[in-house]
């Protein structure tokens, strides 16, 4: 697996886990009870923190700068949040949220626009 794929996979997984860590308290049933516990939230922070740290290292090694990971992480996080909130919590995004998701995708694409493939 190449560095860019590892980077994107780590960011994706970290954002999915972070969504459950933060928004899990708004789910119904047993998930809500489980994800509302302080210790669960704290424990989930360990793998999330490690994945984001590792993604930052991979990004720096690949792009040679730290700004790329910030923009890609922000864009991917916004997309993951929007999709998971819609699918799991059944909150349909309004027009302003849809525009934000489109802009997040544009931010991600801009980070790759001036790259030469390594």
C-alpha positions as CSV (number, residue, x, y, z in Angstrom):
1,X,0.0,0.0,0.0
2,X,1.5,3.4,-1.0
3,X,2.0,6.3,1.5
4,X,-0.9,8.3,0.1
5,X,-3.4,5.4,0.5
6,X,-2.1,4.8,4.1
7,X,-2.5,8.4,4.9
8,X,-6.1,8.7,3.6
9,X,-7.1,5.4,5.2
10,X,-5.8,6.5,8.6
11,X,-7.6,9.8,8.3
12,X,-10.8,8.1,7.3
13,X,-10.7,5.5,10.1
14,X,-9.8,8.2,12.7
15,X,-12.7,10.4,11.6
16,X,-15.2,7.5,11.7
17,X,-14.1,6.6,15.3
18,X,-14.1,10.2,16.3
19,X,-17.6,10.6,15.0
20,X,-18.8,7.8,17.3
21,X,-16.7,9.2,20.2
22,X,-18.3,12.6,20.0
23,X,-21.7,12.0,18.4
24,X,-22.4,8.6,19.8
25,X,-24.1,10.2,22.8
26,X,-26.9,11.2,20.5
27,X,-27.6,7.7,19.2
28,X,-30.5,5.6,20.5
29,X,-30.5,2.4,22.6
30,X,-27.4,0.6,23.9
31,X,-25.1,2.6,21.7
32,X,-26.1,5.8,23.5
33,X,-25.5,4.2,26.9
34,X,-22.1,2.8,26.0
35,X,-20.8,5.9,24.1
36,X,-22.0,8.3,26.8
37,X,-19.5,7.0,29.4
38,X,-16.6,9.3,30.1
39,X,-14.1,6.4,30.2
40,X,-15.1,5.2,26.7
41,X,-14.6,8.6,25.3
42,X,-11.2,8.9,26.9
43,X,-10.1,5.4,25.7
44,X,-11.2,6.1,22.1
45,X,-9.0,9.2,22.1
46,X,-5.8,6.9,22.2
47,X,-6.3,5.2,18.8
48,X,-7.7,8.4,17.3
49,X,-4.7,10.4,18.5
50,X,-2.2,7.8,17.2
51,X,-3.9,7.6,13.8
52,X,-3.9,11.4,13.4
53,X,-0.3,11.6,14.5
54,X,0.8,8.9,12.1
55,X,-1.2,10.5,9.3
56,X,0.6,13.8,9.9
57,X,3.9,12.0,9.7
58,X,3.0,10.3,6.5
59,X,1.7,13.5,5.0
60,X,4.8,15.4,5.9
61,X,7.0,12.7,4.4
62,X,4.8,12.7,1.2
63,X,4.1,16.4,0.7
64,X,7.1,17.9,2.5
65,X,5.0,20.4,4.4
66,X,2.5,20.4,7.3
67,X,-0.3,22.4,5.7
68,X,-1.5,19.6,3.4
69,X,-2.5,17.4,6.3
70,X,-4.5,20.2,7.9
71,X,-6.5,20.9,4.7
72,X,-7.0,17.2,3.8
73,X,-7.9,16.3,7.4
74,X,-10.4,19.2,7.6
75,X,-12.0,18.3,4.3
76,X,-12.2,14.6,4.9
77,X,-13.5,15.1,8.4
78,X,-16.2,17.4,7.2
79,X,-17.3,14.8,4.5
80,X,-17.2,11.9,7.0
81,X,-19.2,13.9,9.6
82,X,-21.8,14.9,7.0
83,X,-22.4,11.5,5.6
84,X,-22.4,9.7,9.0
85,X,-24.7,12.2,10.6
86,X,-27.1,11.8,7.7
87,X,-26.9,8.0,7.6
88,X,-26.8,7.2,11.3
89,X,-28.6,10.1,13.0
90,X,-31.0,10.7,10.0
91,X,-30.3,14.4,10.0
92,X,-30.6,15.6,6.5
93,X,-28.2,18.4,5.7
94,X,-29.6,21.8,4.6
95,X,-28.4,23.6,1.6
96,X,-25.7,25.4,3.5
97,X,-24.3,22.1,4.8
98,X,-24.3,20.6,1.3
99,X,-22.3,23.6,0.1
100,X,-19.9,23.1,2.9
101,X,-19.4,19.5,2.0
102,X,-18.8,20.4,-1.6
103,X,-16.3,23.0,-0.5
104,X,-14.6,20.4,1.7
105,X,-14.2,18.1,-1.3
106,X,-12.7,21.0,-3.3
107,X,-10.2,21.7,-0.5
108,X,-9.1,18.0,-0.6
109,X,-8.8,18.1,-4.4
110,X,-6.8,21.4,-4.3
111,X,-4.2,19.8,-2.1
112,X,-3.5,17.2,-4.9
113,X,-3.6,19.6,-7.8
114,X,0.1,20.5,-8.0
115,X,1.6,17.2,-7.1
116,X,3.9,15.0,-9.1
117,X,3.2,11.3,-8.4
118,X,5.8,9.7,-6.2
